[in-house]
C-alpha cells in the first residue's frame, strides 16, 4: 500500500500533504517541528490511526505510512534519516497488509482488473 492508496480511501490526506508541502520554513528544524506538531499532526491523528472513523485506516502500520510520508513533505525534510524511515515504513506496510490491499482492490496504486 502506498500513500496514494491511502489518499483514495481518505482524500483529506492529499489536502494535508499539500499543506505540509506549502509550509513556510525559515532554516530551523525547530520551526519545522512546530509546524508538524501544532499544525499538521493533530489533523493527521483524526484521519488515520486509532481516531480514524474508517476502520481500514485504524492500524498502526497505516498511521506510520501516512505520518512519515507527510512529515517528509515539509520543506527542510529530505534528510537521509527521513527518507530511510519512509522507505522502511512503506516496506513494512506492504508486507503486513496484503489482505487489506486485496480487500480494497488496490495494487501498486491501481485497481485490480476483474
C-alpha positions in Angstrom: 0.0 0.0 0.0 1.3 3.5 -0.9 0.4 6.9 0.4 -1.6 7.4 -2.9 -3.7 4.4 -2.0 -4.4 5.9 1.4 -5.5 9.1 -0.3 -8.0 7.2 -2.4 -9.6 6.0 0.8 -9.3 9.3 2.7 -9.0 12.3 0.3 -8.3 14.7 3.1 -4.8 13.1 3.4 -4.0 14.7 0.0 -5.0 18.1 1.3 -2.8 17.6 4.4 0.1 16.6 2.2 -0.4 19.9 0.2 -0.5 21.8 3.4 2.8 20.2 4.5 4.5 20.9 1.2 3.4 24.5 1.3 4.6 25.2 4.9 6.9 28.2 5.2 10.1 27.2 6.9 12.9 29.6 7.9 16.0 27.4 8.1 15.4 25.9 11.5 14.5 22.4 12.5 12.6 23.9 15.4 10.2 25.7 13.1 9.7 22.6 11.0 8.8 20.6 14.2 6.5 23.4 15.4 4.5 23.2 12.2 4.4 19.4 12.4 3.3 19.1 16.0 0.9 22.1 16.1 -0.5 22.3 12.6 -0.2 19.1 10.7 -0.1 16.2 13.2 -3.3 17.0 15.1 -5.2 16.8 11.8 -3.4 13.6 10.8 -4.4 12.0 14.1 -8.0 12.3 13.1 -7.6 10.8 9.7 -5.5 7.7 10.3 -4.7 5.6 13.3 -6.9 4.9 16.4 -9.1 8.0 15.9 -9.9 7.5 12.3 -13.6 6.9 11.6 -12.6 4.5 8.8 -11.8 1.0 10.2 -9.3 0.3 7.4 -7.2 3.3 8.4 -7.0 2.5 12.1 -3.9 0.3 12.1 -0.5 1.4 13.4 1.1 0.5 10.0 -1.3 2.8 8.1 -0.6 5.6 10.6 3.2 5.1 10.3 3.0 5.3 6.5 0.9 8.5 6.5 3.0 10.0 9.3 6.3 9.6 7.6 5.0 10.4 4.1 3.6 13.8 5.2 6.5 14.6 7.6 9.0 14.1 4.8 7.0 16.5 2.6 7.5 19.5 5.0 10.2 21.8 3.5 13.5 21.2 5.1 12.8 17.4 5.2 14.7 15.1 3.0 17.4 14.4 5.4 18.7 10.9 4.9 17.1 9.7 8.1 13.6 10.9 7.0 13.8 9.2 3.6 15.3 6.0 5.0 12.5 5.8 7.6 9.8 6.4 5.0 11.2 3.6 2.8 11.4 1.2 5.7 7.8 2.1 6.7 6.5 1.5 3.2 8.2 -1.9 3.1 6.7 -2.8 6.5 3.2 -1.8 5.4 3.5 -3.7 2.1 4.5 -6.9 3.9 1.9 -6.7 6.7 -1.3 -5.6 4.8 -1.8 -7.8 1.8 -5.4 -8.8 2.9 -6.3 -5.1 3.3 -4.9 -4.2 -0.1 -6.7 -7.1 -1.7 -10.0 -6.2 0.0 -9.8 -2.7 -1.3 -9.0 -3.9 -4.8 -5.7 -1.9 -4.9 -2.3 -3.0 -6.1 0.5 -0.5 -6.7 -2.0 2.3 -6.7 -4.2 0.7 -9.5 -7.5 -1.1 -9.3 -7.4 -4.9 -9.8 -8.7 -6.0 -13.1 -11.6 -8.4 -12.9 
